Amino acid sequence: MDYFWELFFSGLTRGSIYALIALGYTMVYGIIELINFAHGEVYMIGAFVGMVVAGVLTSFGFPAMSIMVLASMAAVVYAAAYGYTLEKIAYRPLRNAPRLSPLISAIGMSIFLQNYVMLSQTSDFLSFPKLTPEFVFLEKYSSVIGSSDFLIIVVAAVVMIALSLFIKFTRMGKAMRATAQNRKMAMLVGVNVDQVISATFIIGSSLAAVGGVLIGSHIGQINFFIGFIAGIKAFTAAVLGGIGSIPGAVLGGLILGWTESFCTGYVSSDYEDVFAFALLVIILIFRPSGLLGKAPVQKV
Amino acid sequence: MKRSLLVLSFTLMLTVGLVAFGGTKKAEASAKTILLGVAGAHSGDLASYGLPSLEAAKLVVKAVNDAGGVNGAQVVISSQDDQCKPEFATNAAFKLVSDEATVVLGHICSGATKAALPIYKESNIVCMSPSATNPPLTQSGDYPNFFRTIASDDAQAALATNFAIDTLGLKKIAVIHDKGDYGKGFAEFAKKYITKSDKAEVVLFEGVTPGAVDYSAVVQKIKASGADGVVFGGYHPEASKIVSQIRKKKLTIPFISDDGVKAQKFIDVAGKAAEGVYATGPRDITGNPMYKVALGQYKATHDDEPGAFFFEAYSATQALLKAIEVAGSTDYDKIVEALRTHEVETPVGKIKFDSKGDAIGVGFSMYQVKDGAYQEVK
């Protein structure tokens, strides 16, 4: 039974990261119906900023926990700036263009950011400092769940709850929901749509940056390419849960994480991706709009 | 007026055409040079395996050219980047073939080499890799134009499994690989040798996905399998992730890997988790006289240590150029003949090549990470 729970938590850790990144995809899609393919690169940039800040703070002798917090904050600020700028230069000018144009622009930005980081940093793998304090939480279960897995799960859960409260209760949250429902109507009733879209990018990018710092500290290495694979997986999670739906992104991330983890554990890691994407195909056959997605209403 | 413009533009077009024509003529006339293609990963995440070879080739070529060239002809390098990707490797090969390269040093990764070899074979170009260790490249007999200055994976896997079974006394071994040509090849040979030995068994044989977010599920599987040792085939980025997660799970079983992991970068990234890791790598060559010469040339212009496969590439370049010199021409058959019959003094030792293309006299040793550096296990 221990084996089952080990796999369960391993999947939960992985799924939490997918969910954190998937939220960015799903929020942006919900508001402007754009798949922001450069989102994975924002996650990667978050991880790089986290690494640089953590390295500097470590050399000044800060305690581990404060480094974690400060590095995450720096990563969030940077990634938010990237997300905001990205929207401003790559998507806003194309907002009324045919739907393919911003998509191509997104893929272009993704390739640009990857190469930008590769050239300005290095193409090698870099070691990411271990920021999670080592603690044994219930001796008996220490093999089932480690301290950094625990931290990832808790942080991801807190961030996601905070996000749903934000969307439910704040003015900006209401404006976001209104814009997602109908952009033109929202504009007519006085919602500043540009501001809402910028806020969406900023929030989505911040969540991805948190994910980047957490996973960097968890596995101990990053390079310029990590955003691509994580981005693909998170995008899959968003589609699985129903793109545009916030609980859907979380559910999709977790299901994807568990599928991969259990398949590795009980079948073979050779087929990890095969099972993950087979699941996506099966779900899309039976629920084309994803698990929690709403079928688009036909406008008459 | 219009007509004169037309005449003028025609004249201009003709002049440009003539200039271009004259240009190509000139290049052909001075073609008494030897073009050495250097193909490999010069960018991308595996560039640290490819760039040292380019550096080695440059040093050998400079030394040869300073001494008057090969049979009086100067050697020119044409560097082609393949990022260790088969699809780029074929592009690089086509480029070198169309530039009429005399011989090619490369490619670096086995997968890329495999993709490029048929193209060189068709055009009768000798290709020598300092690092592609996939056994069928030589053993299949499909590529008579291929040579290498590194021992093949089966030699490496045999060493790793003998070490695991006889020296460490392991009984249950988990074999993990990265699904790539190189890593999976190594792992499959390891599995074959373990099963054949009858002294140990393979309790787990699995591939991981390179670049996956984490490998904890596979690590749990290793743990659940009751393995008392792990053999990994692949490169250092995955190895450092897996070994870190194994140590995080408080598993202290030995981790044995290949020369894709025997890189300083592995120790830098894995940090404390790297301590005690075993990896096979080319035999200690620091006693060879040419080794000191090559190192001295490198140190004269660089502050750091030469990178992965530098000496193998240095040796390969020497062997190639020497073969052309001995052959006395750039004819394919004569170069191949010279490579097989004529011994060359290189940093990896005095070598010539057997009928399949493997260098006689090179081999592997076992290394272990101690105090942040690989040390040969005696």
HADDOCK unambig.tbl for C-alpha pairs under 7 A between the chains (distance, minus, plus):
assign (segid A and resid 7 and name CA) (segid B and resid 217 and name CA) 5.99 0.50 0.50
assign (segid A and resid 10 and name CA) (segid B and resid 216 and name CA) 6.24 0.50 0.50
assign (segid A and resid 10 and name CA) (segid B and resid 217 and name CA) 6.16 0.50 0.50
assign (segid A and resid 123 and name CA) (segid B and resid 44 and name CA) 5.65 0.50 0.50
assign (segid A and resid 123 and name CA) (segid B and resid 45 and name CA) 4.94 0.50 0.50
assign (segid A and resid 124 and name CA) (segid B and resid 45 and name CA) 5.36 0.50 0.50
assign (segid A and resid 125 and name CA) (segid B and resid 237 and name CA) 6.75 0.50 0.50
assign (segid A and resid 126 and name CA) (segid B and resid 269 and name CA) 6.15 0.50 0.50
assign (segid A and resid 127 and name CA) (segid B and resid 268 and name CA) 6.91 0.50 0.50
assign (segid A and resid 127 and name CA) (segid B and resid 269 and name CA) 4.40 0.50 0.50
assign (segid A and resid 143 and name CA) (segid B and resid 249 and name CA) 6.18 0.50 0.50
assign (segid A and resid 219 and name CA) (segid B and resid 214 and name CA) 6.69 0.50 0.50
assign (segid A and resid 219 and name CA) (segid B and resid 241 and name CA) 6.15 0.50 0.50
assign (segid A and resid 221 and name CA) (segid B and resid 269 and name CA) 6.53 0.50 0.50
assign (segid A and resid 226 and name CA) (segid B and resid 211 and name CA) 6.82 0.50 0.50
assign (segid A and resid 229 and name CA) (segid B and resid 211 and name CA) 6.89 0.50 0.50
assign (segid A and resid 230 and name CA) (segid B and resid 213 and name CA) 6.65 0.50 0.50
assign (segid A and resid 261 and name CA) (segid B and resid 217 and name CA) 5.53 0.50 0.50
assign (segid A and resid 264 and name CA) (segid B and resid 217 and name CA) 6.17 0.50 0.50
assign (segid A and resid 264 and name CA) (segid B and resid 218 and name CA) 6.36 0.50 0.50
assign (segid A and resid 265 and name CA) (segid B and resid 217 and name CA) 6.04 0.50 0.50
assign (segid A and resid 265 and name CA) (segid B and resid 218 and name CA) 6.75 0.50 0.50
assign (segid A and resid 265 and name CA) (segid B and resid 221 and name CA) 5.88 0.50 0.50
assign (segid A and resid 268 and name CA) (segid B and resid 206 and name CA) 6.65 0.50 0.50
assign (segid A and resid 269 and name CA) (segid B and resid 206 and name CA) 6.37 0.50 0.50
assign (segid A and resid 269 and name CA) (segid B and resid 207 and name CA) 6.03 0.50 0.50
assign (segid A and resid 269 and name CA) (segid B and resid 208 and name CA) 5.71 0.50 0.50
assign (segid A and resid 269 and name CA) (segid B and resid 218 and name CA) 6.83 0.50 0.50
assign (segid A and resid 270 and name CA) (segid B and resid 206 and name CA) 6.19 0.50 0.50
assign (segid A and resid 270 and name CA) (segid B and resid 207 and name CA) 4.91 0.50 0.50
assign (segid A and resid 270 and name CA) (segid B and resid 208 and name CA) 6.06 0.50 0.50
